[in-house]
Amino acid sequence: MDNIHNMRTFLAVARAAGFSSAARQLGVAPSVVSKRIRQLEALFGGPLLSRTTHEVSLTELGERCVPLVQQIVAGFDTLVADSAEDRSQVAGPIRVKVPSALALSFFDRVFCRFQQAHPKVYLQVVLADRSVNPIEEGFDLSLTASQNSYEGVVDEALQPYRRILTAAPEYLARRGIPRHPDDLAQHDCMRLMQDAAGWSFKTADGLLTVGPTQSFTSNSASILLSACLSGLGIALLWENLCKQPLQSGALVPVLPDFPTADRWVSAHVPAFKLQLPRVRALLDFIRASVTAHPDFEWSDGGVS
C-alpha cells in the first residue's frame, strides 16, 4: 500500500511541478512528499525528479515512469472499486472525456439520461478538444474523433463524423472562391490543432491531402466556428456544428465537389475497465443513443 501512496505522490508532483503544490493537493506536509519520492526512487533505482531552487522537472527515468505509474494506479483503483462493487447494480464513479462540440450538441443529453437511469453512478464529464490516452490521464471512457490509437485501449467505433469545408460569403467575396483543394494554399485556412497533418479530400484520382497555410488555429471547434462566421477564413468543421449558419446563409460550403475523407466518432476504453458493469453500461447506452439518432440529432430539435 505504501508503494501506491508513493506513486500517487509522484504523479501529483509531476502534475504540479512542485513539492509544495503537490503537498497541498494531497493534504500532507512537504516533508512527507519528499520522503515518499525518495522511497519510490529507491524502489525504481534512480532519480525520478530533477530539483532546483525554482522548479521541479521529470528526469528521463521519470518521463518513462509516468505512463506506467498512471496505469498501475488506475488499475489498482479499478480493482478496489470492482471488488467493492455490488455486481447486481450499476454504481460507482465514471470519468469521461468528450470533445466540447459533441458534448454541447448531443452527448450532454445522453449523459443526463444515463445518470437518470442509473442514479447510483457518479459521472465526471470533462470537455477536452484533444486526443487523450485514457489510461495515462485516468479516464474510464474517452469519446473522440481522433484517429489515434493507444496500447491497452479498445477502440469502439460509434458513428461516421461528417465534416464540411465552409466559409462566410463575405470572406469568399473578398478573397475569391477556391475551385480545387490545391487553391487553398492561397487562402486563410483555420485549422484545429489536431489537424496538423493537413486536410484530406476525395478526388477522382483517390485521396488528396493538402497542408493549407494556417491563419488561425485552436483546439476548439466552437472557436473556429466563431472565426469562420466573422469572415476570417475557411475552416473544416463538424457538419452539425455549423448546420444553422449553413441553413441561414451565414456560411456556405467550399469545394463541394471534393468531399473530405471520412472520420469516425469512437469510444476509447482501457481494456482492463471494459468489463466494469458501470463502464459497460455507459458504453452500451452511448451506442444505443447513437444508433437511435444516427445524425447526432434529437427528434425534439435538440441543440444543433
C-alpha positions in Angstrom: 0.0 0.0 0.0 2.9 2.3 0.7 4.1 2.0 -2.9 0.6 3.0 -4.2 0.7 6.1 -1.9 4.2 6.9 -3.2 3.1 6.5 -6.8 0.2 8.8 -6.3 2.5 11.3 -4.7 4.9 11.1 -7.7 2.1 11.7 -10.1 0.9 14.7 -8.1 4.4 16.2 -8.1 4.7 15.6 -11.8 1.4 17.4 -12.5 2.0 20.3 -10.1 5.7 20.6 -11.0 6.4 21.3 -7.3 6.6 19.6 -3.9 4.6 22.3 -2.0 1.8 22.4 -4.5 1.6 18.6 -4.5 1.6 18.5 -0.7 -1.4 21.0 -0.6 -3.3 18.8 -3.1 -2.6 15.7 -1.1 -3.2 17.3 2.2 0.2 16.3 3.7 3.3 18.1 4.7 6.0 18.8 2.1 8.4 16.6 4.1 6.0 13.6 3.6 6.0 14.2 -0.1 9.9 14.3 -0.1 10.0 11.0 1.9 7.6 9.2 -0.5 9.5 10.4 -3.5 12.8 9.1 -2.0 11.3 5.8 -1.3 9.9 5.5 -4.8 13.3 6.5 -6.3 15.0 3.8 -4.2 12.5 1.3 -5.5 13.0 2.3 -9.1 16.7 2.6 -8.8 17.3 6.2 -9.9 16.1 9.8 -9.6 12.6 10.5 -11.0 12.7 14.2 -10.5 15.2 17.0 -11.0 15.0 19.6 -8.3 16.3 23.2 -8.4 15.6 26.2 -6.3 12.8 27.4 -8.7 11.4 24.3 -10.3 10.9 20.5 -10.3 11.1 18.6 -13.6 11.0 15.0 -14.6 14.2 13.1 -15.3 14.5 10.8 -18.3 13.6 7.9 -15.9 10.7 9.9 -14.5 9.4 10.6 -18.0 9.4 6.9 -18.8 7.7 6.0 -15.5 4.8 8.4 -15.6 2.6 6.4 -18.0 3.4 3.2 -16.3 2.7 4.5 -12.9 -0.6 6.0 -14.1 -1.6 2.6 -15.4 -0.6 0.9 -12.2 -2.5 3.4 -10.0 -5.6 3.3 -12.3 -5.6 -0.5 -12.3 -5.3 -0.6 -8.5 -8.2 1.9 -8.2 -10.3 -0.1 -10.6 -9.6 -3.4 -8.8 -10.6 -1.9 -5.4 -13.7 -0.4 -6.9 -14.6 -3.6 -8.7 -14.1 -5.7 -5.6 -16.3 -3.4 -3.5 -19.0 -3.1 -6.2 -22.3 -4.8 -6.0 -22.4 -6.5 -9.3 -26.2 -6.6 -9.3 -26.2 -2.8 -9.7 -24.6 -0.2 -12.0 -22.9 2.1 -9.5 -19.7 4.0 -8.8 -17.7 6.7 -10.5 -17.1 7.1 -14.2 -14.8 9.7 -15.6 -15.5 10.6 -19.2 -13.7 12.8 -21.7 -15.7 14.3 -24.6 -15.0 17.0 -27.2 -16.9 20.2 -26.5 -18.7 20.3 -29.8 -20.1 16.8 -29.3 -20.9 17.4 -25.7 -22.9 20.6 -26.2 -24.8 19.4 -29.3 -25.6 15.8 -28.4 -23.9 14.0 -25.6 -24.9 16.4 -22.9 -28.4 14.8 -23.1 -27.0 11.3 -23.4 -25.1 11.7 -20.1 -28.1 13.3 -18.4 -30.4 10.4 -19.4 -27.8 7.8 -18.4 -27.5 9.5 -14.9 -31.3 9.5 -14.6 -31.4 5.8 -15.5 -28.5 4.9 -13.1 -28.7 7.2 -10.0 -26.0 5.3 -8.2 -23.5 6.2 -10.8 -21.3 9.3 -10.3 -20.4 10.8 -13.7 -17.5 13.2 -14.1 -17.6 14.6 -17.6 -14.5 16.5 -18.8 -14.6 18.6 -22.0 -11.3 18.5 -23.9 -10.7 19.2 -27.6 -7.7 17.0 -27.9 -6.9 13.3 -28.1 -6.1 11.7 -24.8 -4.7 8.4 -23.7 -7.4 7.4 -21.2 -5.0 5.1 -19.3 -2.5 7.8 -18.8 -5.0 10.5 -17.9 -7.3 8.5 -15.7 -10.4 8.3 -17.9 -12.8 5.3 -17.9 -14.0 6.3 -21.4 -12.9 8.9 -23.9 -15.1 10.0 -26.8 -13.1 11.2 -29.7 -13.0 11.8 -33.5 -9.2 11.4 -33.4 -7.6 8.6 -35.4 -5.0 8.0 -32.7 -4.8 4.6 -31.0 -3.1 3.6 -27.8 -1.7 0.4 -26.4 -4.1 -1.4 -24.0 -7.0 0.8 -25.1 -10.0 -0.7 -27.0 -11.4 1.5 -29.9 -15.2 1.1 -30.2 -16.3 2.8 -33.4 -19.7 4.6 -33.0 -20.6 6.7 -36.0 -19.2 8.5 -39.0 -18.2 12.0 -38.3 -19.1 14.2 -41.3 -17.2 17.4 -41.8 -17.7 20.2 -44.3 -15.3 22.9 -45.6 -17.0 26.2 -45.1 -16.6 30.0 -45.1 -18.6 33.2 -44.7 -19.8 34.7 -48.0 -18.1 38.0 -47.2 -14.7 36.2 -47.0 -15.2 34.5 -50.4 -16.3 37.8 -52.0 -13.1 39.4 -50.7 -10.7 36.6 -51.5 -12.3 34.5 -54.2 -13.7 31.0 -54.3 -11.3 28.1 -54.4 -12.1 25.6 -57.2 -9.6 22.8 -56.2 -8.0 21.7 -52.9 -4.7 23.0 -54.2 -6.1 26.5 -54.3 -6.3 26.5 -50.5 -2.6 27.4 -50.4 -3.7 30.9 -51.5 -6.4 31.3 -48.7 -6.6 31.9 -45.0 -7.3 28.5 -43.6 -8.3 28.0 -40.0 -7.5 24.6 -38.5 -7.9 22.6 -35.4 -4.6 21.9 -33.8 -5.2 18.2 -34.1 -5.5 18.6 -37.9 -1.7 19.4 -38.1 -1.3 16.6 -40.7 -3.5 18.5 -43.2 -6.9 18.1 -44.8 -7.7 15.1 -46.9 -10.2 15.2 -49.8 -11.7 12.6 -52.0 -10.9 13.1 -55.7 -11.4 11.1 -58.9 -7.7 10.0 -58.6 -8.0 9.0 -54.9 -7.4 10.7 -51.6 -5.6 14.0 -51.8 -4.1 15.5 -48.6 -3.2 19.2 -48.6 -1.5 21.3 -46.0 -3.0 24.8 -46.4 -1.5 27.9 -44.9 -2.6 28.3 -41.3 -4.0 31.7 -40.5 -5.8 30.8 -37.2 -5.6 27.6 -35.1 -7.5 26.4 -32.0 -8.1 23.2 -30.1 -11.8 24.2 -30.0 -14.1 23.7 -33.0 -16.5 26.2 -31.5 -13.8 28.9 -31.6 -13.1 28.1 -35.2 -16.9 28.4 -36.0 -16.9 31.9 -34.5 -13.8 32.9 -36.5 -15.4 31.5 -39.7 -18.7 33.4 -39.0 -16.5 36.6 -38.6 -15.2 36.2 -42.1 -11.6 35.4 -41.0 -11.1 32.4 -43.4 -12.0 28.9 -44.4 -12.5 26.1 -41.8 -13.2 22.4 -41.8 -15.9 21.9 -39.3 -18.3 19.2 -38.0 -21.3 19.4 -40.2 -23.9 19.5 -37.4 -21.9 22.3 -35.6 -22.4 24.7 -38.5 -25.8 23.4 -39.6 -27.8 26.5 -38.6 -25.3 29.0 -40.2 -25.3 27.0 -43.4 -29.2 27.0 -43.5 -29.3 30.7 -42.8 -26.6 31.5 -45.4 -24.2 32.9 -42.8 -21.8 30.2 -44.0 -21.6 28.5 -47.4 -19.9 25.2 -48.4 -16.5 25.4 -50.0 -15.2 22.9 -52.6 -18.5 20.8 -52.5 -17.2 18.6 -55.4 -14.3 17.5 -53.1 -15.8 15.8 -50.0 -13.5 15.3 -47.1 -12.2 11.9 -46.0 -14.4 10.0 -43.6 -13.7 10.1 -39.9 -15.5 8.2 -37.0 -16.5 9.1 -33.6 -15.2 6.4 -31.3 -15.1 5.5 -27.7 -11.7 4.7 -26.3 -11.9 2.5 -23.2 -9.0 1.0 -21.3 -9.2 -2.8 -21.9 -9.0 -3.6 -18.2 -12.0 -1.3 -17.5 -14.2 -2.7 -20.2 -15.8 -5.4 -18.0 -16.7 -3.0 -15.2 -20.6 -3.0 -15.1 -20.8 0.8 -14.9 -18.4 1.4 -17.8 -20.0 -1.3 -20.0 -23.5 0.1 -19.2 -22.4 3.6 -20.3 -20.8 2.3 -23.5 -23.9 0.3 -24.3 -26.1 3.4 -23.5 -24.0 5.6 -25.8 -24.1 3.1 -28.6 -27.9 2.8 -28.4 -28.3 6.5 -28.3 -26.1 7.0 -31.4 -27.9 4.2 -33.2 -31.3 5.8 -32.4 -30.0 9.2 -33.7 -27.5 8.5 -36.4 -27.1 12.2 -37.3 -26.5 13.1 -33.6 -29.8 15.0 -33.7 -32.6 14.7 -31.2 -36.1 14.2 -32.6 -37.3 17.1 -30.4 -34.9 19.5 -32.0 -32.1 19.3 -29.5 -29.1 21.5 -29.8 -27.7 22.0 -33.3 
